[in-house]
Amino acid sequence: MAGERTPTLRRRELAARLRALRRTSGLTIEEVARELACSPTKISRIETGRRGAVLRDVRELCRLYRVSPAEQDHLLTLARESKERAWWQGYDIGATYRTLIGLESAATAIAEYQPAVIPGLLQTPDYARALIRGTGERRTEEEIEDQVTLRVTRQRILDRSDPPYVSFILDEAAIRRLIGGRSVLANQLDALLTIAGRSQIGLQVLDFEAGAHPALRGPFGIVEIEESPASSIVFVEGHTGDIYLEGSADLKRYQRMFDQLRSIALSPKNSMDFIAAVRDEIRPPEHH
């Protein structure tokens, strides 16, 4: 099973290959920067995927690293594909959000912990709309609807013929927070119960009785990408945008954290019962 060949993934593949070639050549970032008459920061950003490499830069790096013609052709192809326009690039969103969507589109598996809200991949349009309005940012109705459309379109990866396996752990606060009011939340919880019935989706609730746990500092996720040189990437959410971690120590730490959360959360069956009980508790009474 493999995800889409997104520009985000191509850029990261190119970055990882160029980084490996430089290390194999025995050159430092500073030495490469001197050869190309540019700043070390530029080389560093190319090697981490934070900056796209133009074809001229790739050719110069290939010359410097003495790569074969076949390898150069492959790297130039990656550079071209990394510049292709993805569907989400038509939306007014930040760079870190674009990266997250690109990674999700290429993922074979996603694990995510959310302490306060329903994850974007599971949000109903009404819930997403209320959440966006509640952020306090000044947006027109058209801008709000664009953001809602973006979130709904993100969810198409779950309907692919080869969808990623997604595993969500939601804190009880995310289940109970009345975003959009009782009716909107009740419908959102109905949607969770429906989607949790899919074979490629795992959903657990971390109830308040679980007490202190390793992820009290905030939300995070782990994206696995089968084709990528770095097979797993951690994203940690924050007010200034997501932070992406690829180091083996970070990956092990967050995977261990997610496994610990999974072990203390309610079982999938008990989680569904819990969500259904909360839904019934908060659903507004029908008027006859």
Secondary structure, DSSP 8 states (H G I E B T S, - for coil): ------HHHHHHHHHHHHHHHHHHHT--HHHHHHHHTS-HHHHHHHHTTSS---HHHHHHHHHHHT--HHHHHHHHHHHHHHTS--GGGGS---HHHHHHHHHHHH-SEEEEEESSS--GGG--HHHHHHHHHTT-----HHHHHHHHHHHHHHGGGGGSSS--EEEEEEEHHHHH--TT-HHHHHHHHHHHHHHTTSTTEEEEEE-GGG-S-TTTT--EEEEE-SSSSS-EEEEE--TT--EEE--HHHHHHHHHHHHHHHHHS--HHHHHHHHHHHHHHHS-----
